[in-house]
Amino acid sequence: MTSENLIDLNQPELLIPRFEGDIRPFVYKDKTIPIHKGKTLWDFEHDGQQYQIPVFSIWDYESHEEIAGLIAQGKVCAMYMWGTYGTGLLINSPEWPTPAGWGVKVLKANIKQGRPENMPFVPFMYPDDMIDFWDIDRLHKNYRHLQWAGSRHKLYESGPVHIIVPTKKRNPHIDVSLIMANDYTTSYFYMPHPAWERVVKILRKEIKHAIFAGGSLNFHGELPAFKTGQLYKEIAQKSDWLKSIGLIVVCEFSEIFDIDRGQLQIRLAQKGSDGVCEEARRGARSRYTWSQDTGYPVKDAAEGVREASSLKPYARFNDLVVDANVTDSKEAMRQYDLFAA
């Protein structure tokens, strides 16, 4: 990696509307990724009330402390999740004095309006911490080694993925809104995103027991935003989002690589099963690539396979292109992280 990967362009592409800071373009193969340096403030007006939301690039490492600080304060975060915009906040944090259940109420009432009660929210969790919540004893014997943190990390090294796992029934720090009632499982999300991992590690020093949880950023039945410009327009039209969202975090790599799709969901094999994982939902990362990278076999879920939100229809050619874009964006992120570190 040399400084040739960072170049100066007269008119680099802007991904963040109304951005007035510096752009440092990063070149990877045929892609030029515009890294937005510095905080942008989006100003909105609704019914005579003024609103201001700070917007950051996750790749501006000098902003990581501020991003982590706002999340630690309990702010609702709108964040680009390697294909679509998602949202989340800390649920029931003992580190700051808010009423129990406040975070879930905000998600249901203001952010994820119309979400059915039987559709749990999703924790975005560092694999080291999952052992506090996973009920390893309910997994098939071939998966008992997931008690070790290194093995759990390998589940997520292929790309962004939700892993459905049995959840311990005795744990004071997990909210019932994160648990599927019929089988007491939870869909645990993580992604091998070097910039977000830096923010997560900052947060882990401050917040010990709260869970960052949420889902895609949309009212139920609507599609989430696939691009930052689209998000800007949607926030201006949704007054509840204006009142609730406390920060926005952009990922230029994910957006430039045109993934434009939600994430794969895999259910780990449980005790008494044939030991084969199930694909519960199709997404950006192909289940075949995930299976090859992890070594775990995968079949269709017994109840059928759902499809994550996608800008392009699910079809073999599109699926191959999106999966390849995940792979390329992952390597581009890795190279930028090595250069910027």
Residue pairs with C-beta under 8 A, 6 or more apart in sequence:
1 335
1 338
1 339
4 27
5 26
5 27
5 28
5 335
5 336
5 339
6 24
6 25
6 26
6 27
6 339
7 25
7 27
7 32
8 25
9 23
9 25
9 32
12 23
12 25
12 32
12 34
13 32
13 34
14 23
14 34
14 36
15 34
15 36
15 227
15 228
15 229
15 250
15 252
15 255
15 256
16 36
16 40
16 55
16 57
16 228
16 250
17 42
17 228
17 229
17 232
18 40
18 42
18 232
19 36
19 40
19 55
20 40
21 36
21 37
21 38
21 39
21 40
22 36
22 37
22 38
23 34
23 35
23 36
23 37
24 34
24 35
24 37
25 32
25 33
25 34
25 35
26 32
26 33
26 35
26 332
26 336
26 339
27 33
28 328
28 331
28 332
28 335
28 336
29 328
29 332
31 256
31 257
31 328
31 332
32 256
33 252
33 253
33 256
33 332
33 336
34 252
34 256
35 57
35 59
35 60
35 252
35 336
36 57
36 59
36 60
36 250
36 252
37 57
37 60
37 62
38 60
38 63
39 54
39 55
39 56
39 63
39 66
40 54
40 55
40 56
41 52
41 53
41 54
41 55
42 52
42 53
42 54
42 55
42 232
42 235
42 248
43 50
43 51
43 52
44 50
44 51
44 52
44 53
44 235
44 236
44 242
45 51
46 239
46 242
47 239
51 242
51 243
53 235
53 242
53 245
53 246
53 247
53 248
54 66
54 70
54 247
54 248
55 247
55 248
55 249
55 250
56 63
56 66
56 67
56 247
56 248
56 249
56 250
57 63
57 249
57 250
57 251
57 252
58 67
58 79
58 80
58 193
58 195
58 196
58 199
58 249
58 250
58 251
59 195
59 251
59 252
59 253
59 336
59 340
61 195
61 198
61 340
64 195
64 198
64 199
64 202
65 202
67 77
67 199
67 247
67 249
68 199
68 202
68 203
68 206
70 77
70 246
70 247
71 77
71 89
71 90
71 199
71 203
71 212
71 247
72 90
72 95
72 96
72 203
72 206
72 207
73 96
73 246
74 89
74 90
74 93
74 96
74 98
74 102
74 103
75 89
75 246
75 247
76 87
76 88
76 89
76 106
76 107
76 110
76 111
76 244
76 245
76 246
76 247
77 87
77 88
77 89
77 214
77 245
77 246
77 247
77 248
77 249
78 85
78 86
78 87
78 217
78 231
78 235
78 241
78 245
78 247
78 248
78 249
79 85
79 86
79 87
79 88
79 248
79 249
79 251
80 86
80 228
80 249
80 250
80 251
80 254
80 255
81 160
81 191
81 216
81 251
81 254
81 263
82 159
82 160
82 191
82 193
82 251
82 254
82 259
82 263
82 284
82 326
82 329
83 160
83 226
83 254
83 259
83 260
83 261
83 262
83 263
83 283
83 284
84 216
84 217
84 224
84 225
84 226
84 260
84 261
84 262
84 309
85 216
85 217
85 224
85 225
85 226
85 231
86 214
86 215
86 216
86 217
86 224
87 107
87 111
87 112
87 214
87 215
87 216
87 217
87 245
88 124
88 212
88 213
88 214
88 215
89 103
89 106
89 107
89 212
89 213
89 214
90 96
90 103
90 207
90 210
90 211
90 212
91 103
91 104
91 121
91 175
91 177
91 178
91 210
91 211
91 212
91 213
92 100
92 101
92 102
92 103
92 173
92 175
92 210
92 211
93 103
93 207
93 209
93 210
94 208
94 209
94 210
95 206
95 207
95 208
95 209
95 210
101 175
103 175
103 213
104 121
104 175
104 177
106 244
107 115
107 121
107 213
107 214
107 215
108 115
109 240
110 240
110 241
110 243
110 244
111 214
111 217
111 240
111 241
111 244
111 245
112 121
112 214
112 215
112 218
112 219
112 220
113 219
113 220
113 240
114 219
114 220
114 221
115 215
115 220
116 220
118 180
118 181
120 177
120 178
120 179
120 180
120 186
120 187
121 175
121 177
121 178
121 213
121 214
121 215
122 162
122 178
122 186
122 187
122 188
122 189
122 213
122 214
122 215
123 133
123 174
123 178
123 186
123 188
123 189
123 211
123 212
123 213
124 189
124 190
124 212
124 213
124 214
125 133
125 188
125 189
125 190
125 211
125 212
126 190
126 197
126 200
126 201
126 204
127 149
127 152
127 153
127 155
127 156
127 190
128 149
128 152
128 153
129 204
130 152
130 165
130 188
131 147
131 149
131 152
132 168
132 171
132 173
133 167
133 168
133 171
133 174
133 186
133 188
134 146
134 165
134 166
134 167
134 168
134 188
135 165
135 166
135 167
135 168
135 169
135 184
136 143
136 144
136 146
136 147
137 271
138 166
138 270
138 271
139 146
139 165
139 166
139 268
139 269
139 270
139 271
140 268
140 269
140 270
140 271
140 272
140 273
140 275
141 271
141 275
142 269
142 275
143 268
143 269
143 275
145 151
146 152
146 155
146 268
154 294
155 161
155 163
155 294
156 163
156 190
156 191
156 192
157 192
157 293
157 294
158 192
158 285
158 289
158 290
158 293
158 294
159 191
159 192
159 264
159 284
159 285
159 289
159 290
159 326
159 327
159 330
160 189
160 190
160 191
160 192
160 193
160 263
160 264
160 283
160 284
160 285
160 326
161 189
161 190
161 191
161 263
161 264
161 265
161 266
161 283
161 285
161 290
162 187
162 188
162 189
162 263
162 264
162 265
162 266
162 281
163 187
163 188
163 189
163 190
163 266
163 267
163 268
164 180
164 185
164 186
164 187
164 188
164 265
164 266
164 267
164 268
164 280
165 185
165 186
165 188
165 268
166 183
166 184
166 185
166 270
167 174
167 178
167 179
167 184
167 185
167 186
168 174
169 184
173 209
173 210
173 211
174 186
174 211
175 211
175 213
177 213
178 186
178 211
178 213
179 185
179 186
180 186
180 187
185 267
187 265
189 263
191 263
192 330
193 251
193 333
194 333
194 334
194 337
195 251
195 333
195 337
203 212
216 224
216 262
216 309
217 224
217 225
217 231
218 224
218 225
218 309
219 238
223 309
224 262
224 309
225 231
225 234
226 260
226 311
227 255
228 250
228 255
231 248
234 241
235 241
235 242
235 245
236 242
253 329
253 332
253 333
253 336
254 329
256 329
257 325
257 326
257 328
257 329
257 332
258 325
259 284
259 322
259 325
259 326
259 329
260 310
260 311
260 312
260 322
261 283
261 284
261 308
261 309
261 310
261 311
261 312
261 322
262 281
262 283
262 284
262 308
262 309
262 310
263 281
263 283
263 284
263 285
263 308
264 279
264 281
264 282
264 283
264 284
264 285
264 286
264 287
264 290
264 308
265 279
265 280
265 281
265 283
265 306
265 308
266 277
266 278
266 279
266 280
266 287
266 290
266 298
267 277
267 278
267 279
267 280
267 301
268 277
269 275
269 276
269 277
269 278
275 297
276 297
276 298
276 299
277 291
277 296
277 297
277 298
277 299
278 298
278 299
278 300
278 301
278 302
279 287
279 298
279 299
279 300
279 301
279 305
280 301
280 303
280 305
280 306
281 305
281 306
281 307
281 308
282 305
282 306
282 307
282 308
282 314
282 319
283 308
284 308
284 322
284 323
284 325
284 326
285 323
285 326
286 319
286 320
286 323
287 298
288 298
289 323
289 326
289 327
290 296
290 298
291 297
291 298
307 314
310 322
312 318
312 322
